[in-house]
Amino acid sequence: MSNSSDPIDIFQRLQAGELLRKDDQEYGRFSEVVTRTIRLCVEMNASATNVDQVRAQLSDIIGSPIDKSTAIFPPFYTNFGRSIRLGKNIFINHACSFLDIGGITIEDEVQIGPRVNLTSENHPLDPTDRTTLIPRPIVIKRNAWIGAGATILPGVTIGENSIVAAGAVVSRDVPPNTVVAGIPAKVVKSL
């Protein structure tokens, strides 16, 4: 239990959206988690032979149990793991990549197609500060469908019941009950 005088650790600061620089005193702790996650993802993708094994191994990576109604097809990639939150009855198809340092929350009943990229982190435009990490959460609301090869960028919320078309690049929030398509993604239909 911490009190208000306890320092906030690197993981709490990331969750709060604080920038991460390589000269941070706690960068080593962050790097240890990334190293562990990469190793565990390689092991999971090489050894899991069914969705139950993937679910169990991914639960270890993210640090919380994944509901039995959720299915993930390998290979599956993440760079941090500890900032992924998954609801119930989710389907994640082959070859998805979740860069989750900024946080990725996927609510119940979401369908994610193959080769989808969820990227919750970015870098400054300033070339002298390019290695700094800017974490921004991604939220995919209930019953959304993300089409094959789509990319969701940092800070984006996909609204309830919405559809992201295959290959779309989503850089802005998607309203509920809409279909977005294109690069950059734009609303093409209301549901």
C-alpha positions in Angstrom: 0.0 0.0 0.0 1.4 3.4 -0.9 0.7 6.8 0.6 0.8 10.2 -1.1 4.6 10.6 -0.2 5.6 7.4 -2.0 7.2 8.0 -5.4 5.1 7.0 -8.4 6.9 4.1 -10.3 7.6 4.0 -14.0 4.6 1.8 -14.7 2.1 4.1 -13.0 3.6 7.1 -14.8 3.2 5.3 -18.2 -0.4 4.5 -17.3 -0.9 8.2 -16.5 0.4 9.1 -20.0 3.8 10.4 -18.9 6.5 10.5 -21.6 9.2 7.8 -21.3 12.8 8.7 -21.9 15.8 6.3 -22.1 17.5 8.3 -19.3 14.7 7.7 -16.9 16.1 6.3 -13.6 13.6 3.4 -13.8 14.1 2.6 -17.5 15.9 -0.6 -16.6 12.7 -1.9 -14.9 10.7 -1.1 -18.0 13.3 -2.8 -20.2 13.1 -6.0 -18.1 9.4 -6.3 -18.7 9.8 -5.8 -22.4 12.6 -8.4 -22.5 10.4 -10.9 -20.6 7.4 -10.2 -22.8 9.3 -10.7 -26.0 10.7 -14.0 -24.7 7.3 -15.2 -23.6 5.7 -14.2 -27.0 8.3 -16.2 -28.9 7.7 -19.2 -26.7 3.9 -18.9 -27.0 4.0 -18.6 -30.8 6.4 -21.5 -31.1 4.7 -23.9 -28.7 1.0 -23.3 -28.3 -1.0 -25.8 -30.3 -4.5 -24.7 -29.4 -6.5 -21.6 -28.2 -6.5 -22.8 -24.6 -2.7 -22.8 -24.5 -2.5 -19.4 -26.2 -5.1 -18.0 -23.7 -3.1 -19.4 -20.7 0.3 -18.2 -22.0 -1.1 -14.8 -23.0 -2.7 -14.5 -19.5 0.8 -14.9 -18.1 2.2 -12.2 -20.4 -0.5 -9.6 -19.6 -0.6 -10.4 -15.9 -4.3 -11.1 -15.7 -6.6 -14.1 -16.6 -8.3 -14.0 -20.0 -11.9 -15.2 -20.1 -12.5 -18.7 -21.5 -14.9 -17.1 -24.1 -12.0 -15.2 -25.7 -9.9 -16.8 -28.5 -6.6 -15.7 -29.8 -5.0 -17.3 -32.9 -1.2 -17.4 -33.0 1.0 -15.9 -33.9 0.3 -12.9 -31.6 2.8 -10.2 -30.8 3.1 -7.6 -28.1 6.0 -5.5 -26.8 4.9 -4.9 -23.2 1.9 -7.0 -22.4 1.1 -5.5 -19.0 -1.2 -2.8 -20.4 -3.6 -5.0 -22.3 -7.1 -5.4 -20.9 -9.4 -7.9 -22.6 -13.2 -8.4 -22.0 -15.3 -11.5 -22.8 -16.1 -13.2 -26.1 -13.4 -11.5 -28.1 -11.8 -13.1 -31.2 -8.3 -12.1 -32.3 -7.2 -13.6 -35.6 -3.7 -14.6 -36.7 -0.6 -12.3 -36.8 -2.0 -9.3 -34.8 0.5 -6.9 -33.1 -0.5 -5.0 -30.0 2.1 -2.3 -29.0 0.5 -1.7 -25.6 2.8 0.6 -23.6 0.1 3.3 -23.7 -2.7 0.9 -22.9 -5.0 -1.2 -25.0 -8.5 -2.0 -23.7 -10.8 -4.3 -25.7 -14.4 -4.6 -24.4 -16.7 -7.6 -24.8 -17.8 -9.1 -28.1 -15.1 -7.5 -30.3 -13.9 -9.2 -33.5 -10.3 -8.5 -34.7 -9.2 -9.6 -38.1 -5.8 -11.0 -39.1 -2.7 -8.7 -39.2 -4.4 -5.9 -37.2 -2.0 -3.4 -35.6 -2.9 -1.6 -32.4 -0.2 0.9 -31.6 -0.7 2.8 -28.4 2.7 4.6 -28.5 4.3 7.2 -30.6 7.5 9.4 -30.7 8.0 13.2 -30.9 8.4 14.9 -34.3 11.5 16.7 -33.0 14.5 14.7 -34.3 16.5 15.5 -31.2 13.9 13.8 -29.0 12.9 11.0 -31.3 13.7 8.2 -28.9 11.2 9.5 -26.3 8.0 7.4 -26.1 4.6 9.0 -26.0 2.0 6.6 -24.5 -1.7 7.1 -25.5 -4.4 4.5 -24.8 -6.5 2.7 -27.4 -10.0 1.7 -26.5 -12.1 -0.6 -28.6 -15.7 -0.5 -27.4 -18.2 -3.4 -27.2 -19.2 -5.3 -30.4 -16.7 -3.5 -32.7 -15.2 -5.2 -35.6 -11.7 -4.4 -36.8 -11.1 -5.7 -40.4 -8.0 -7.4 -41.7 -4.8 -5.4 -41.8 -6.3 -2.3 -40.2 -4.0 -0.1 -38.0 -5.3 1.8 -35.0 -3.1 4.6 -33.9 -2.4 6.0 -30.4 -5.2 7.7 -28.4 -8.0 6.4 -30.6 -11.3 5.1 -29.3 -13.4 2.8 -31.6 -17.1 3.3 -30.8 -19.5 0.6 -29.8 -20.8 -1.5 -32.7 -18.5 0.2 -35.2 -16.6 -1.4 -38.1 -13.1 -0.5 -39.2 -12.7 -1.7 -42.8 -9.8 -3.9 -43.9 -6.6 -1.9 -44.4 -7.9 1.3 -42.8 -5.5 3.5 -40.8 -7.5 5.0 -37.9 -5.9 8.2 -36.5 -9.1 9.7 -34.9 -11.9 8.4 -32.7 -14.6 6.4 -34.5 -18.2 7.3 -33.5 -20.5 4.5 -32.3 -22.5 2.6 -35.0 -20.4 3.7 -37.9 -18.2 2.2 -40.6 -14.8 3.8 -41.3 -12.5 3.1 -44.2 -9.5 4.4 -46.0 -6.2 6.1 -45.2 -6.8 8.1 -43.1 -10.0 6.4 -42.1 -13.2 8.4 -42.6 -16.8 7.6 -41.9 -18.4 6.0 -44.9 -21.6 4.6 -43.4 -23.9 4.8 -40.4 -25.3 1.6 -39.0 
